[in-house]
């Protein structure tokens, strides 16, 4: 029994949050639940930038292993296959590309893609993410507990005998599928994890009790002494939620007012009002309708749309707060070209943003080496491929002139000054 892709579903998914319907329900003091973070991740661009873009950038260029251990045996299209690696030329840059056997194997198994997903989960939730290593499909002991099927899943006797993995969110997200600690040893370390599998199409869920040696618990940097990490979104989740709610309500009301208010005077009865509406049919449309008897008047109060300018200032405050939290420039957050219109330095703005991305790389380095080890790599040491464009990755003390010539610190500066005086 393996953890197959078909179990990844949403048994209890909902996308409503406090303040969506009744604005007064929102409060910065409300506790922050995992399901709130999940919902924001699905619909808010600020959370997506923090959780999707940064981990992708951190591992986009992947790694180079210190040692090539030769071909790797495995399966491709369900047939035995030897991953030998290959040499090729990049069609865009015309530069040679070298791929070792192990790197080709990881490419086929989508190890890079799955690990990035795990990093995203672990930065989103305080509980982190759980990597469950997979091997050959086998039959494991089962027993029933109050009608629930429990499957005991021990570790592989060979600690390097795994060939792939699945990544899970915490079960507290409320999607029906997820993980949580089941048992800890005398030192407080989790030695058995519980993974629950449940979808809308399942009559009964399945529960795996999995030995910890089969698992890798990914978590972001902790701000306390607890076993879990801290959500990277902790400081901006409520700000992002408030910005989302205000924007939706403001634009919805502007849309409604643009539809017009139909005002009919001198209506004698409800029957006449109904007849008027029926006679109009679809010829006249409006959002709101007011029917008034003769001699009566009514003021229909609506928000002043000029206030939208004030909301622009509020959104600017949101953006600045979010930028400081995410360590990105205003232009990157807005999706514009860095440095455009401000006379700023593109490289400096990008480097400020990439400081967080480099932090992601180093924080998860050990976890990535654990993955490589469990997949059979003996020497797990690696270096990250440079993630910045080549024209930005210059040595300290070197700059690049507009003509593309390199200058080296104060020495070249003095030479140019001397030439100018001559």
C-alpha distance (Angstrom), angle and dihedral (degrees) to the residues before:
residue distance angle dihedral
X1 . . .
X2 3.79 . .
X3 3.78 133.5 .
X4 3.77 98.1 -99.1
X5 3.80 126.9 -164.5
X6 3.80 91.2 -113.0
X7 3.81 90.1 73.5
X8 3.77 92.9 64.2
X9 3.79 102.4 99.5
X10 3.78 142.5 117.4
X11 3.76 112.1 -105.5
X12 3.80 97.1 170.4
X13 3.79 105.2 18.7
X14 3.82 121.2 159.2
X15 3.79 129.2 161.4
X16 3.81 102.4 -158.3
X17 3.78 120.7 116.9
X18 3.79 134.6 -176.3
X19 3.81 109.5 -76.2
X20 3.80 96.2 25.1
X21 3.82 93.6 107.9
X22 3.81 104.8 12.2
X23 3.84 111.6 34.3
X24 3.80 91.8 -157.1
X25 3.82 89.5 65.4
X26 3.80 91.1 72.1
X27 3.79 119.0 95.1
X28 3.79 134.0 163.7
X29 3.80 86.0 -140.1
X30 3.80 95.0 61.5
X31 3.82 112.9 114.7
X32 3.79 114.0 -104.0
X33 3.81 112.6 -121.3
X34 3.78 128.1 -167.7
X35 3.78 91.1 -115.7
X36 3.82 90.0 57.2
X37 3.80 89.4 54.4
X38 3.80 90.8 47.7
X39 3.82 91.6 51.3
X40 3.81 93.0 47.5
X41 3.80 90.3 48.5
X42 3.79 89.4 57.0
X43 3.79 97.5 49.8
X44 3.81 112.4 19.7
X45 3.80 121.0 82.3
X46 3.82 94.5 -154.8
X47 3.80 93.4 57.0
X48 3.81 90.1 44.2
X49 3.80 91.0 53.4
X50 3.79 90.6 52.2
X51 3.81 96.7 42.2
X52 3.82 104.0 31.3
X53 3.78 108.2 28.3
X54 3.80 102.1 41.6
X55 3.85 98.1 50.3
X56 3.81 89.3 44.0
X57 3.80 91.2 52.8
X58 3.81 91.2 46.1
X59 3.82 93.0 57.1
X60 3.81 101.0 22.8
X61 3.82 94.2 105.5
X62 3.84 90.6 38.0
X63 3.83 121.0 -158.9
X64 3.79 146.8 -60.8
X65 3.80 116.3 -133.9
X66 3.77 118.4 -134.5
X67 3.80 92.7 -135.1
X68 3.80 131.7 33.5
X69 3.80 109.2 -143.8
X70 3.78 95.8 -169.8
X71 3.81 132.8 -115.9
X72 3.82 121.0 -3.7
X73 3.81 123.2 -143.2
X74 3.78 117.7 -137.1
X75 3.77 145.0 117.7
X76 3.79 130.4 -72.9
X77 3.80 120.4 -177.3
X78 3.82 86.1 -3.8
X79 3.81 91.3 -61.7
X80 3.83 128.7 108.2
X81 3.78 109.8 -91.2
X82 3.80 136.8 177.6
X83 3.81 113.5 -138.7
X84 3.81 102.4 -149.7
X85 3.79 99.8 163.4
X86 3.78 124.2 -125.7
X87 3.79 147.1 -132.2
X88 3.79 121.6 -127.3
X89 3.78 143.5 152.3
X90 3.78 122.1 -107.2
X91 3.79 105.9 -118.8
X92 3.81 92.4 -146.0
X93 3.79 103.7 41.5
X94 3.83 96.8 24.7
X95 3.79 87.9 -135.7
X96 3.81 123.3 137.0
X97 3.80 117.3 -99.8
X98 3.80 119.3 -153.5
X99 3.80 119.2 -163.6
X100 3.81 121.8 -176.2
X101 3.79 122.9 -147.4
X102 3.80 92.8 -104.0
X103 3.82 92.2 47.7
X104 3.79 90.4 51.0
X105 3.81 89.3 49.5
X106 3.82 91.2 51.6
X107 3.79 89.7 47.8
X108 3.81 91.5 54.1
X109 3.81 92.6 46.9
X110 3.85 91.2 47.4
X111 3.80 90.6 -124.9
X112 3.81 92.2 155.2
X113 3.81 93.2 51.5
X114 3.81 93.8 46.8
X115 3.79 93.7 46.4
X116 3.82 91.4 51.8
X117 3.80 88.4 52.4
X118 3.80 89.9 51.6
X119 3.81 91.1 50.7
X120 3.82 89.9 50.4
X121 3.81 91.6 51.5
X122 3.79 92.0 47.1
X123 3.82 93.5 51.3
X124 3.80 91.6 47.0
X125 3.82 100.6 49.5
X126 3.82 129.0 45.5
X127 3.83 86.8 -139.8
X128 3.80 89.1 59.1
X129 3.80 124.4 -153.0
X130 3.79 132.6 -63.3
X131 3.79 122.9 -134.7
X132 3.81 110.7 -157.2
X133 3.80 113.6 -163.6
X134 3.81 116.6 -136.7
X135 3.78 131.6 -150.7
X136 3.81 136.7 162.6
X137 3.78 116.1 -26.4
X138 3.80 109.8 -99.8
X139 3.78 139.4 163.5
X140 3.77 113.9 -102.3
X141 3.82 131.4 -170.4
X142 3.81 114.6 -81.3
X143 3.77 133.3 -167.8
X144 3.79 135.4 171.5
X145 3.78 124.9 -116.9
X146 3.81 113.7 -173.1
X147 3.79 91.6 -29.6
X148 3.82 94.2 -46.4
X149 3.80 118.5 120.7
X150 3.81 109.7 -127.4
X151 3.80 118.7 -163.8
X152 3.80 118.4 -165.4
X153 3.78 108.4 -146.0
X154 3.81 113.4 -170.5
X155 3.77 125.5 -163.9
X156 3.79 119.7 -92.3
X157 3.84 109.7 -94.6
X158 3.79 85.5 -130.3
X159 3.84 105.3 64.0
X160 3.82 87.7 -155.7
X161 3.79 95.6 44.7
X162 3.81 98.9 102.0
X163 3.79 126.4 107.7
X164 3.82 105.5 -170.2
X165 3.81 143.3 -12.7
X166 3.81 146.4 -138.1
X167 3.81 126.9 -135.9
X168 3.81 123.5 -138.7
X169 3.80 135.7 -166.2
X170 3.82 120.5 -139.5
X171 3.79 114.2 -77.7
X172 3.82 87.4 -128.8
X173 3.82 88.7 74.8
X174 3.80 85.1 80.0
X175 3.80 101.3 -129.6
X176 3.79 94.3 124.2
X177 3.81 92.6 -112.0
X178 3.78 123.5 76.1
X179 3.80 149.4 94.4
X180 3.78 139.0 -91.7
X181 3.82 136.1 167.2
X182 3.80 112.9 -86.0
X183 3.81 105.5 178.5
X184 3.79 136.6 5.6
X185 3.80 131.3 -159.0
X186 3.80 125.7 -123.2
X187 3.80 90.4 -82.7
X188 3.78 92.5 55.8
X189 3.80 94.2 -107.7
X190 3.82 116.1 137.5
X191 3.79 109.1 -111.5
X192 3.82 97.5 170.6
X193 3.81 125.6 38.9
X194 3.79 124.5 -162.8
X195 3.80 119.0 -140.5
X196 3.82 117.9 -171.7
X197 3.80 120.7 -158.2
X198 3.78 118.9 -163.9
X199 3.81 135.8 146.2
X200 3.78 136.0 171.9
X201 3.80 91.3 -96.7
X202 3.81 95.2 53.4
X203 3.79 118.4 95.7
X204 3.78 90.3 -160.9
X205 3.76 129.9 17.5
X206 3.78 125.2 -124.7
X207 3.76 125.7 -131.7
X208 3.81 126.2 -157.8
X209 3.80 122.7 -159.3
X210 3.79 101.4 -157.8
X211 3.80 127.8 -169.9
X212 3.78 111.6 -118.2
X213 3.82 93.7 -123.1
X214 3.81 87.4 69.3
X215 3.82 90.7 54.2
X216 3.80 140.0 66.8
X217 3.79 117.1 -157.9
X218 3.81 110.2 -146.7
X219 3.79 116.4 -161.9
X220 3.77 137.6 160.9
X221 3.80 123.7 -117.8
X222 3.79 111.9 -58.7
X223 3.81 121.9 -128.9
X224 3.79 93.0 -163.8
X225 3.79 140.0 34.6
X226 3.80 95.9 -93.3
X227 3.78 124.2 115.8
X228 3.80 93.1 -112.2
X229 3.78 127.1 72.4
X230 3.80 127.7 -122.9
X231 3.78 125.6 -96.0
X232 3.79 110.9 -106.8
X233 3.82 86.3 -144.6
X234 3.78 94.5 57.0
X235 3.79 94.8 105.4
X236 3.79 98.5 45.3
X237 3.81 107.0 29.0
X238 3.80 94.9 95.9
X239 3.82 92.3 40.6
X240 3.81 90.1 52.1
X241 3.81 90.4 46.6
X242 3.81 92.7 50.1
X243 3.81 92.5 47.3
X244 3.79 89.5 49.7
X245 3.82 93.4 50.1
X246 3.81 95.1 46.3
X247 3.79 92.7 47.5
X248 3.81 92.6 49.8
X249 3.80 94.0 47.9
X250 3.81 94.2 44.4
X251 3.79 94.7 50.1
X252 3.81 92.7 41.6
X253 3.82 91.5 54.0
X254 3.80 92.0 45.9
X255 3.79 88.6 52.1
X256 3.81 91.8 49.4
X257 3.80 94.0 49.7
X258 3.79 90.7 47.7
X259 3.80 86.4 59.6
X260 3.83 90.4 63.9
X261 3.80 134.4 -132.2
X262 3.82 117.2 -97.3
X263 3.80 111.1 -141.5
X264 3.84 119.5 -171.2
X265 3.84 120.2 -174.3
X266 3.82 130.0 -158.1
X267 3.81 98.6 28.5
X268 3.81 108.1 163.4
X269 3.80 101.1 -165.4
X270 3.80 146.3 -2.7
X271 3.79 89.2 -101.1
X272 3.81 90.6 56.4
X273 3.81 90.9 48.1
X274 3.81 90.1 52.9
X275 3.81 90.6 48.6
X276 3.81 91.7 50.7
X277 3.81 91.5 52.2
X278 3.79 91.9 46.8
X279 3.81 91.9 48.6
X280 3.81 91.5 51.0
X281 3.80 91.9 51.2
X282 3.80 110.0 167.0
X283 3.79 95.6 -27.7
X284 3.82 92.5 96.5
X285 3.78 121.2 34.6
X286 3.78 130.9 -174.5
X287 3.76 140.6 155.1
X288 3.81 96.6 -123.4
X289 3.83 132.0 27.5
X290 3.82 126.1 -158.5
X291 3.85 120.6 -170.1
X292 3.84 114.9 -166.7
X293 3.80 129.9 -170.8
X294 3.80 118.9 -128.7
X295 3.78 112.9 -77.6
X296 3.78 94.1 21.5
X297 3.77 128.0 105.8
X298 3.75 134.0 -171.4
X299 3.80 136.6 -168.0
X300 3.78 112.8 -141.2
X301 3.81 105.5 -153.2
X302 3.79 117.0 -147.4
X303 3.81 131.9 172.9
X304 3.78 116.0 -92.2
X305 3.79 106.4 -110.7
X306 3.80 89.5 -150.9
X307 3.79 84.8 78.2
X308 3.80 87.5 73.6
X309 3.80 86.9 84.3
X310 3.77 89.3 60.6
X311 3.79 89.5 51.3
X312 3.79 88.9 55.0
X313 3.80 87.8 61.5
X314 3.79 90.3 49.0
X315 3.80 91.4 51.3
X316 3.80 88.6 50.1
X317 3.80 88.3 56.5
X318 3.81 89.4 49.7
X319 3.79 91.3 51.1
X320 3.78 94.5 49.8
X321 3.79 92.5 49.4
X322 3.80 91.4 48.0
X323 3.82 91.7 47.9
X324 3.79 92.1 53.6
X325 3.78 91.4 49.0
X326 3.81 94.5 47.0
X327 3.83 95.3 39.8
X328 3.79 93.4 -128.2
X329 3.78 131.6 124.9
X330 3.79 121.9 -103.0
X331 3.80 90.4 -112.0
X332 3.79 94.0 52.9
X333 3.79 89.7 49.9
X334 3.80 90.5 50.8
X335 3.80 91.9 48.1
X336 3.81 94.7 -116.7
X337 3.77 129.7 134.8
X338 3.80 108.7 -79.7
X339 3.76 113.9 -107.1
X340 3.81 92.7 11.2
X341 3.78 114.6 147.6
X342 3.81 94.4 -4.2
X343 3.76 100.6 76.2
X344 3.78 86.7 -123.9
X345 3.76 129.1 150.3
X346 3.79 112.3 -98.5
X347 3.78 94.2 -154.5
X348 3.80 94.7 51.1
X349 3.80 92.7 49.6
X350 3.79 92.0 48.9
X351 3.80 93.1 46.3
X352 3.80 90.9 52.4
X353 3.79 88.6 55.8
X354 3.78 93.5 43.4
X355 3.80 93.1 56.5
X356 3.80 87.6 79.5
X357 3.80 91.1 45.2
X358 3.81 91.5 53.6
X359 3.81 87.9 49.6
X360 3.81 89.1 54.9
X361 3.79 90.6 52.4
X362 3.78 94.8 52.5
X363 3.79 95.9 41.1
X364 3.81 92.8 56.6
X365 3.81 97.5 36.9
X366 3.82 94.7 101.6
X367 3.81 92.3 46.2
X368 3.80 90.3 52.0
X369 3.79 90.9 50.2
X370 3.83 88.5 52.1
X371 3.79 89.0 54.5
X372 3.81 91.4 50.5
X373 3.81 90.9 48.3
X374 3.79 94.1 50.9
X375 3.82 89.0 49.2
X376 3.80 89.4 59.2
X377 3.82 104.2 -92.5
X378 3.80 110.9 143.4
X379 3.80 98.8 -168.4
X380 3.80 102.8 41.9
X381 3.82 96.4 176.2
X382 3.80 114.7 123.9
X383 3.78 144.5 158.7
X384 3.79 124.4 -133.7
X385 3.79 116.7 -113.6
X386 3.79 111.1 -115.6
X387 3.79 108.7 -88.3
X388 3.82 98.9 -167.3
X389 3.81 121.8 82.4
X390 3.79 112.8 -92.5
X391 3.78 94.5 -113.7
X392 3.83 88.7 59.3
X393 3.80 97.1 44.6
X394 3.82 96.2 78.3
X395 3.76 124.4 146.1
X396 3.79 120.4 -95.0
X397 3.79 111.0 -86.0
X398 3.80 92.8 25.6
X399 3.78 127.1 104.3
X400 3.77 133.9 176.6
X401 3.79 123.1 -120.7
X402 3.79 123.1 -140.5
X403 3.81 89.2 -103.4
X404 3.79 90.5 56.0
X405 3.82 94.4 -107.2
X406 3.80 117.7 138.8
X407 3.79 120.4 -126.4
X408 3.77 123.8 -166.3
X409 3.80 116.3 -141.6
X410 3.78 125.0 -83.5
X411 3.80 94.3 -19.4
X412 3.79 95.4 66.6
X413 3.81 90.1 39.0
X414 3.83 90.2 59.2
X415 3.80 91.3 46.1
X416 3.81 91.3 54.5
X417 3.81 91.3 48.0
X418 3.82 89.7 51.2
X419 3.81 92.1 49.9
X420 3.78 90.6 49.5
X421 3.82 92.7 52.7
X422 3.81 90.6 50.2
